[in-house]
Amino acid sequence: DKGDFVDIIDFAESSILNISEKKSGGSFQSLGDLINLNIDKLEEQQGKDGGLSGISSGYARLNSITSGLQKSDLIILAARPSMGKTAFALNIARNVALEEQKPVAVFSLEMSNEQLSMRLLTSEARIDSNRLRTGFINQEDWQNATDAAGVLNDLPIFIDDTPNITAMEIRAKARKLYQKHNEIGLIIVDYLQLMKPPFRTDRRDLEIAEISRSLKALAKELDVPIMALSQLNRMLEQRSDKRPMLSDLRESGALEQDADIVAFIYRDEIYNKEPDNPKKGTAEIIVAKNRNGATGTAFMHFLGQYTRFEELAPDSYQEFE
């Protein structure tokens, strides 16, 4: 049975990785050692632009709320369909790999690795995704695509499109990547509800809760931020204000409990399609929960034809605050 085999391999790898910990006398650490670690982190933070304590998302407004993507955090990024969950996650993956030069692992359960790489290419090259897919591109597009490919080719982004993957399989693959590169800057799972639960039950909320707990455990084990994309309950669309709330997280309250950060994507133009809508092309990244920091909203441009999120200019930002 494939599942039993993966469990055995995972147990063996976990045992090997824990040898040094066992030799040092177990999992206890003295307060003095922990204080020194915190001092080291403060010194490292002092040397960073903007004083971020975590890894930069590439978006200054979002960083100002979260202070970056924190190691060992489980970050839930949730939205209704067509809001741009995958696009935003890929934009962050690109930023972490390019600006921080850290490996990023992307587990795509919905789209193929070729589809994701095409998304990254259109975003980087700023080519209309429809034109690129159909081949109707001009000489300028070709040049932009070639230049973008040159940038993306060297990025340490690794995509796994195994469908119906389990948390145990993600752990095994992430560990191997970690061992190869000695670090992982970010793990992205797209999306959580498509993962195979460790056991089947007629209670979907229990299945999602177990998946959520497993991802949080992995984030702590590898000391890596994990961004898990999630669906939202469609009932929110019956409200007049359709901005998501924590209660809209689909199928399990465990997502809210386990997550260190819960962020929602909201684009008003999805629901209000008037041509003169002042929020057309604008996305709200709503940080609704932040266990160790502030909450708030980062407003961005959404360039749908490029599947790209960009910072708003400071003067434009004033309109939405």
C-alpha angles and dihedrals in degrees: 000000000000093000093054091048092052090049091053093048091046092051091050093049091046090052092052093048091050097051094094091048092052092048090055091057106271135293099315118111125188120245089239092058091047093050090052090051090053091050089052090051091050090052090049091048092051090060094053126094109260092006094269114180092199140038115298116252088205090247115101096200092051091045090053089060100040100025085229134302105316124219114254092016123135107216118194113203108190137176144143117268118291094020092112106257095149093041093052093046091050091048089055091045089054092048094050093047095045104035099032096031090222127139116256123201116206120192107194114191096169108037129043122249089249091055092050093048089051089052090053091048095051091047095049094042095041091228121150104260093220092055092048093049093049096042095240096134130135132221093272090052090051091052092048091048091050092049091047092049089054090056096043097044092071097044117111095231115139120193126199115185099184106150122226091012121178128227088246091057091048089052092051094048094043091051091053091050090047092051091049097050101025089231145037120209097197141355118208124194116194102215133358100200091059093060118107111246119232089242135018121240137157087244107085091184090061091050092051091045091056092048090049093050091048092053092048090050090051092049089055094042095053094031089232132130112248119202111200117189116218142187123240129224111267090222089085088073089069091066123089090230104049097187106129123252131196090259089063094068104123125248101343141052086200089080090064092044097047097040120093090197129023115191128178131201116218127178114183093202090070089069103023106051098173109138091230094052103139090211095057109133092016125118128195118213101199115198098201097169130028113168094197104027151011132324125219146117130280113201118211143172114255112206099193097184088059096035085233136140118205137181117265116242111256093248091051091049092063090068093064102041 
